[in-house]
Amino acid sequence: MPILPPLQFTKFPKRPSPFLYKGHNPSPHPHWLSTSSQLSFFISRVFIQFFQELALTQEALEGDFNRGLVSALYDALNRRDAPAIQQILAADLEWWFHGPPSHQFLMRLLTGEQDSSFRFLPHSISAFGPTVLAEGFDQSRSIAWVHAWTVTDGVITHVREYFNTSLTVTRFRNTDGITSPHCPSVWESSLPDRVGKSVPGLVLAI
């Protein structure tokens, strides 16, 4: 029975290490690994920036739609167009009021309790995602009002109503799932001179 010849291993000459040349500072990590890490870091930063800009764009588009929806609601309210109002407002609209009870014009209008002659003519409408802020004055500029609407799935589900109240809106910051205690102000109401400076001030966090 033939016996296989022993395996022969070819010895190649050992190449000198590129890190042993005079004047070269040996490094435990190859240069390509450092370059690859930098490239990965750069790509990660690009993707993070891209998704941040995409989120801001989506929020801006959402804000434009919600602002238009609230503007359409005021038009319907001033026309006393009940069918249009019912399409914009949720059937179980949640309403929160702060101000003199005699100024509950919106509630009386929506419930049909009283056909109030008060007209809501906003002079500014601002949107921050699902929250839309509108403010205005009466004809004599002695009554200032602010509405904070919440839009959910294309309909208004919540409203906070403020009369003769200075309102500051702040926004929670959320970083890596941790809510920062520092809430920057994103919106402040403006009051006419006739309302005076002794009105109460409230903060709304969104």
VOLO-855024 format. One record per residue (C-alpha): residue in three letters; x, y, z. Coordinates in pm, 1 decimal. Layout:
BEGIN
+---------+----------+----------+----------+
! residuo !        x !        y !        z !
+---------+----------+----------+----------+
!     ALA !        X !        Y !        Z !
...
+---------+----------+----------+----------+
end
This chain:
BEGIN
+---------+----------+----------+----------+
! residuo !        x !        y !        z !
+---------+----------+----------+----------+
!     MET !      0.0 !      0.0 !      0.0 !
!     PRO !    160.9 !    325.9 !   -112.3 !
!     ILE !    239.7 !    580.4 !    150.1 !
!     LEU !    169.4 !    943.6 !     74.5 !
!     PRO !    479.8 !   1152.4 !     69.4 !
!     PRO !    509.7 !   1398.4 !    355.6 !
!     LEU !    358.3 !   1740.6 !    297.2 !
!     GLN !    604.8 !   2001.5 !    191.2 !
!     PHE !    569.9 !   2359.9 !    313.5 !
!     THR !    728.3 !   2634.6 !    114.7 !
!     LYS !    891.7 !   2896.3 !    327.0 !
!     PHE !    858.1 !   3247.5 !    193.5 !
!     PRO !   1108.6 !   3509.1 !    298.0 !
!     LYS !    982.6 !   3725.1 !    577.4 !
!     ARG !    900.7 !   4076.3 !    462.9 !
!     PRO !   1030.8 !   4356.6 !    675.4 !
!     SER !    766.7 !   4533.8 !    876.0 !
!     PRO !    672.9 !   4873.8 !    731.3 !
!     PHE !    674.4 !   5011.3 !   1085.1 !
!     LEU !   1042.6 !   4938.2 !   1147.4 !
!     TYR !   1188.9 !   5188.5 !    906.4 !
!     LYS !   1396.8 !   5456.2 !   1060.0 !
!     GLY !   1202.9 !   5768.1 !   1141.1 !
!     HIS !    863.8 !   5594.2 !   1139.2 !
!     ASN !    655.5 !   5599.4 !   1453.7 !
!     PRO !    507.5 !   5252.0 !   1505.0 !
!     SER !    131.9 !   5251.5 !   1558.3 !
!     PRO !    -77.8 !   4962.9 !   1695.9 !
!     HIS !   -356.8 !   5045.9 !   1444.5 !
!     PRO !   -313.1 !   5046.2 !   1067.8 !
!     HIS !   -371.0 !   5377.7 !    894.5 !
!     TRP !   -664.9 !   5240.9 !    692.6 !
!     LEU !   -852.3 !   5156.1 !   1013.1 !
!     SER !   -827.7 !   5515.3 !   1131.9 !
!     THR !   -949.9 !   5640.4 !    793.2 !
!     SER !  -1241.5 !   5392.6 !    797.8 !
!     SER !  -1345.7 !   5509.2 !   1143.9 !
!     GLN !  -1342.8 !   5871.5 !   1033.1 !
!     LEU !  -1548.9 !   5782.4 !    726.8 !
!     SER !  -1803.8 !   5592.3 !    937.9 !
!     PHE !  -1831.2 !   5887.4 !   1175.4 !
!     PHE !  -1880.3 !   6126.5 !    883.3 !
!     ILE !  -2151.6 !   5905.3 !    728.4 !
!     SER !  -2329.7 !   5879.9 !   1064.1 !
!     ARG !  -2329.3 !   6257.5 !   1101.4 !
!     VAL !  -2466.9 !   6297.7 !    747.2 !
!     PHE !  -2751.0 !   6052.0 !    813.8 !
!     ILE !  -2834.1 !   6216.2 !   1147.4 !
!     GLN !  -2846.4 !   6558.7 !    983.5 !
!     PHE !  -3058.3 !   6420.9 !    699.4 !
!     PHE !  -3318.0 !   6268.9 !    932.8 !
!     GLN !  -3324.7 !   6584.4 !   1146.8 !
!     GLU !  -3392.2 !   6797.6 !    839.9 !
!     LEU !  -3654.1 !   6547.0 !    723.6 !
!     ALA !  -3829.1 !   6566.3 !   1062.8 !
!     LEU !  -3827.7 !   6946.8 !   1046.9 !
!     THR !  -3970.5 !   6936.9 !    695.2 !
!     GLN !  -4249.8 !   6699.5 !    800.4 !
!     GLU !  -4328.4 !   6919.5 !   1100.7 !
!     ALA !  -4341.4 !   7226.5 !    875.2 !
!     LEU !  -4581.7 !   7051.3 !    637.0 !
!     GLU !  -4795.0 !   6938.0 !    928.9 !
!     GLY !  -4792.8 !   7292.4 !   1066.6 !
!     ASP !  -4903.5 !   7438.3 !    732.6 !
!     PHE !  -5198.2 !   7197.3 !    714.2 !
!     ASN !  -5302.2 !   7257.2 !   1075.3 !
!     ARG !  -5273.4 !   7633.6 !   1040.0 !
!     GLY !  -5493.6 !   7621.4 !    730.7 !
!     LEU !  -5746.6 !   7405.3 !    915.7 !
!     VAL !  -5772.5 !   7652.9 !   1203.8 !
!     SER !  -5801.3 !   7944.7 !    961.2 !
!     ALA !  -6088.6 !   7763.8 !    787.4 !
!     LEU !  -6255.7 !   7715.4 !   1125.9 !
!     TYR !  -6255.1 !   8088.8 !   1200.3 !
!     ASP !  -6402.5 !   8157.8 !    858.7 !
!     ALA !  -6677.4 !   7903.6 !    927.2 !
!     LEU !  -6742.0 !   8049.0 !   1274.9 !
!     ASN !  -6783.3 !   8400.1 !   1138.5 !
!     ARG !  -7013.6 !   8269.3 !    863.6 !
!     ARG !  -7207.3 !   8067.3 !   1123.6 !
!     ASP !  -7158.7 !   7769.8 !    889.9 !
!     ALA !  -7257.8 !   7481.7 !   1118.5 !
!     PRO !  -7187.2 !   7193.4 !    871.2 !
!     ALA !  -6835.0 !   7322.3 !    802.3 !
!     ILE !  -6769.6 !   7365.9 !   1175.1 !
!     GLN !  -6884.3 !   7009.7 !   1245.3 !
!     GLN !  -6642.3 !   6872.5 !    986.3 !
!     ILE !  -6347.3 !   7054.8 !   1141.3 !
!     LEU !  -6420.4 !   6997.2 !   1511.1 !
!     ALA !  -6429.7 !   6659.3 !   1683.2 !
!     ALA !  -6770.4 !   6564.2 !   1822.6 !
!     ASP !  -6617.8 !   6532.1 !   2171.5 !
!     LEU !  -6411.0 !   6852.2 !   2158.0 !
!     GLU !  -6227.6 !   6910.0 !   2485.3 !
!     TRP !  -6253.4 !   7274.6 !   2592.9 !
!     TRP !  -6053.3 !   7454.8 !   2861.1 !
!     PHE !  -6122.6 !   7817.4 !   2952.7 !
!     HIS !  -5934.2 !   8084.3 !   3146.5 !
!     GLY !  -6088.8 !   8428.0 !   3184.1 !
!     PRO !  -6405.6 !   8606.3 !   3295.5 !
!     PRO !  -6713.5 !   8380.1 !   3262.9 !
!     SER !  -6886.5 !   8657.6 !   3070.2 !
!     HIS !  -6631.7 !   8607.6 !   2787.5 !
!     GLN !  -6722.8 !   8247.5 !   2704.7 !
!     PHE !  -6833.2 !   8350.4 !   2357.4 !
!     LEU !  -6693.2 !   8046.1 !   2179.3 !
!     MET !  -6867.9 !   7795.3 !   2404.1 !
!     ARG !  -7201.5 !   7972.4 !   2367.4 !
!     LEU !  -7157.6 !   7985.2 !   1992.6 !
!     LEU !  -7068.2 !   7616.9 !   1954.9 !
!     THR !  -7342.9 !   7492.4 !   2185.2 !
!     GLY !  -7609.6 !   7718.8 !   2038.5 !
!     GLU !  -7683.2 !   7859.3 !   2382.4 !
!     GLN !  -7653.9 !   8210.6 !   2252.2 !
!     ASP !  -7592.6 !   8357.2 !   1908.7 !
!     SER !  -7315.1 !   8587.0 !   2023.9 !
!     SER !  -7226.0 !   8886.3 !   1810.2 !
!     PHE !  -6860.3 !   8846.5 !   1910.4 !
!     ARG !  -6645.9 !   8780.4 !   1605.6 !
!     PHE !  -6318.4 !   8593.2 !   1625.9 !
!     LEU !  -6087.7 !   8767.8 !   1381.8 !
!     PRO !  -5734.1 !   8642.0 !   1445.3 !
!     HIS !  -5452.0 !   8878.0 !   1362.5 !
!     SER !  -5193.6 !   8597.5 !   1386.2 !
!     ILE !  -5196.7 !   8218.0 !   1357.3 !
!     SER !  -4884.7 !   8014.4 !   1435.7 !
!     ALA !  -4839.7 !   7638.4 !   1424.4 !
!     PHE !  -4598.9 !   7415.8 !   1614.9 !
!     GLY !  -4672.9 !   7065.8 !   1494.5 !
!     PRO !  -5017.8 !   6962.1 !   1621.0 !
!     THR !  -5053.5 !   7281.7 !   1829.6 !
!     VAL !  -5191.2 !   7593.5 !   1659.4 !
!     LEU !  -5190.9 !   7928.4 !   1839.6 !
!     ALA !  -5419.2 !   8212.3 !   1736.1 !
!     GLU !  -5484.2 !   8548.5 !   1896.6 !
!     GLY !  -5695.9 !   8851.7 !   1831.6 !
!     PHE !  -5892.3 !   9139.8 !   1983.5 !
!     ASP !  -6243.6 !   9273.8 !   1982.5 !
!     GLN !  -6330.8 !   9584.3 !   1784.3 !
!     SER !  -6262.9 !   9817.8 !   2075.8 !
!     ARG !  -5935.3 !   9635.3 !   2149.3 !
!     SER !  -6037.4 !   9608.3 !   2513.5 !
!     ILE !  -6062.3 !   9227.5 !   2505.1 !
!     ALA !  -5768.7 !   9012.3 !   2400.6 !
!     TRP !  -5810.2 !   8641.4 !   2336.1 !
!     VAL !  -5578.2 !   8350.7 !   2264.6 !
!     HIS !  -5674.3 !   8005.4 !   2138.8 !
!     ALA !  -5443.7 !   7704.3 !   2158.4 !
!     TRP !  -5588.8 !   7438.0 !   1927.9 !
!     THR !  -5476.0 !   7075.6 !   1909.1 !
!     VAL !  -5516.2 !   6894.3 !   1577.5 !
!     THR !  -5530.6 !   6514.2 !   1572.6 !
!     ASP !  -5569.1 !   6313.1 !   1251.8 !
!     GLY !  -5702.1 !   6608.0 !   1056.3 !
!     VAL !  -5963.0 !   6730.5 !   1307.3 !
!     ILE !  -5946.3 !   6965.1 !   1604.7 !
!     THR !  -5976.3 !   6769.5 !   1928.4 !
!     HIS !  -5883.0 !   7021.3 !   2197.8 !
!     VAL !  -5887.8 !   7395.7 !   2257.4 !
!     ARG !  -5751.8 !   7609.2 !   2537.6 !
!     GLU !  -5908.0 !   7953.1 !   2547.8 !
!     TYR !  -5755.5 !   8253.9 !   2724.3 !
!     PHE !  -5912.6 !   8599.2 !   2764.5 !
!     ASN !  -5715.0 !   8902.9 !   2882.9 !
!     THR !  -5430.5 !   8669.8 !   2978.7 !
!     SER !  -5064.8 !   8692.6 !   2891.2 !
!     LEU !  -4964.9 !   8353.8 !   2754.1 !
!     THR !  -4613.8 !   8217.7 !   2706.3 !
!     VAL !  -4571.5 !   7888.9 !   2521.5 !
!     THR !  -4267.4 !   7674.6 !   2594.2 !
!     ARG !  -4148.8 !   7356.7 !   2433.2 !
!     PHE !  -4008.9 !   7047.1 !   2601.6 !
!     ARG !  -3668.9 !   6935.1 !   2482.4 !
!     ASN !  -3621.8 !   6560.9 !   2455.6 !
!     THR !  -3270.4 !   6428.4 !   2399.0 !
!     ASP !  -3206.5 !   6054.5 !   2397.3 !
!     GLY !  -3531.5 !   5993.2 !   2582.8 !
!     ILE !  -3444.9 !   6243.3 !   2857.8 !
!     THR !  -3661.5 !   6552.9 !   2897.8 !
!     SER !  -3455.7 !   6862.0 !   2967.8 !
!     PRO !  -3573.2 !   7085.8 !   3254.2 !
!     HIS !  -3494.6 !   7390.6 !   3039.0 !
!     CYS !  -3797.0 !   7468.4 !   2818.2 !
!     PRO !  -3730.3 !   7744.1 !   2564.4 !
!     SER !  -4004.6 !   7993.7 !   2490.4 !
!     VAL !  -4138.0 !   7957.0 !   2135.2 !
!     TRP !  -4434.4 !   8195.6 !   2139.5 !
!     GLU !  -4570.2 !   8488.1 !   2344.9 !
!     SER !  -4902.5 !   8663.0 !   2318.4 !
!     SER !  -4927.7 !   9034.6 !   2247.8 !
!     LEU !  -5180.5 !   9248.3 !   2433.4 !
!     PRO !  -5330.9 !   9583.8 !   2333.7 !
!     ASP !  -5254.0 !   9884.3 !   2550.6 !
!     ARG !  -5613.4 !   9914.3 !   2670.8 !
!     VAL !  -5604.2 !   9570.4 !   2830.9 !
!     GLY !  -5334.9 !   9693.7 !   3067.0 !
!     LYS !  -5035.6 !   9528.3 !   3226.1 !
!     SER !  -5211.2 !   9381.1 !   3530.1 !
!     VAL !  -5345.5 !   9078.3 !   3344.2 !
!     PRO !  -5249.1 !   8734.1 !   3475.2 !
!     GLY !  -4972.9 !   8543.6 !   3304.0 !
!     LEU !  -4974.9 !   8171.4 !   3225.8 !
!     VAL !  -4728.4 !   7928.5 !   3071.8 !
!     LEU !  -4837.2 !   7652.3 !   2833.0 !
!     ALA !  -4592.2 !   7366.8 !   2771.2 !
!     ILE !  -4622.5 !   7175.4 !   2445.3 !
+---------+----------+----------+----------+
end
